[in-house]
């Protein structure tokens, strides 16, 4: 629905066209037409199935670990970072991989997200929380000179690198308006209003991107806020939904619809797009959780029936949190001798669970390749995702059996 001025208006000052957003919720309210109603119903069902599936998982932290790292990589890639999921997992495993600027950005993202999830025990999703996230997101590396943890104190703008404000594709509100707008945003996120949580999330994310309260990192923070709001609203019991892959694969549509909200007041099209992302991503995440569960059970069965070492099952579990390992790390983690650790890794290599990826005879690095393949598939094309019902039924029957 096109209603220019519904989301705000442009304030022309000279050649600048700064956008002055109106507080949420939209006025007039969202038109709950058939398309939007169906999109909300599908998203609610898909997300409930994903969250409910964690009740059947023996170790749901395995999936939180995987999904958070995948999101950190994808969200950073949207901003131009080149680090891969393998780079991050290997660095975290302590195999002496160099900490590049790209890896630093992803590690900062994980630090910020961990902080935000922990702070939800004490704080709502608010301006103070967002500043804390920002401080950790830009604590070192690129952007560390751009006032980490502080709102901007001057005008910013969005456009091609090196463009002037006159050439910008979008100019957020001036500082005084921005401060009022972020306060209004905080009020909207936390007030008890008759708006479905997923729609509240869609509105809040778009508004945060429009306000653009920091010099840098606004996109990543806006995407973090989605998961934090869902956890705060108790829609998610664990942080297992992330939309960066959907936004990345539909990047042009994502930016076009955000701009249509500002120019035309078309909140409905944006919300439908957002809900479609929740549905698709929830189904993909449920498939990934099923694939990881199947791999884990296959490994444990092999460890029990076909492997010689009494530590095989323990090592299998270890690989899910340390998918890159050296022999000395296996020795220390399992409390065994070097020769025993070496034999254990060789046995897992023979079964195709690990593969040597680099190093010589004494500093070999092994990768948990079947697990990495699952994460790669999860970060691939979201089209053709099977209905989440199929995975939920299979997964629950498998665990109960």
Buried (B, 14 or more C-beta within 10 A) or exposed (E): BEBEEBBBBBBEEEEBBBBBBBBBBBEEEBEEEEEBEEBBEBBBBBBBBBBEBBEBBEBBEBBBBBBBBBBBBBBBBBBEBEBBBBBBBBBBBEBEBEEBEBBBBBBBBBBBBEBBBEBBEEEBBBBEBBBBBBBBBBBBBBBBEBBBBEBBEEBBBBBEEEEEBEEBEBBBBBBEBBBBBBEBBBEBBBEEEEBBBBBBBBBBBBBBBBBBBBBBBBBBBBBBBBBBBBBBBEBBEBBBBBBBBBBBBBEEBBBEBBBBBBBBBBBBBBBBBBBBBBBBBBBBBBBBBBBBBBBBBBBBEBBEEEBEBEBBBBBBBBBBBBBBBBBEBBBEBBEBEEEBBBBBBEBBBEBEBBBEBEBEEEEBBBBBBBBBEBBBEBBEEBEEBEEBEEBBEEBBEEBEE
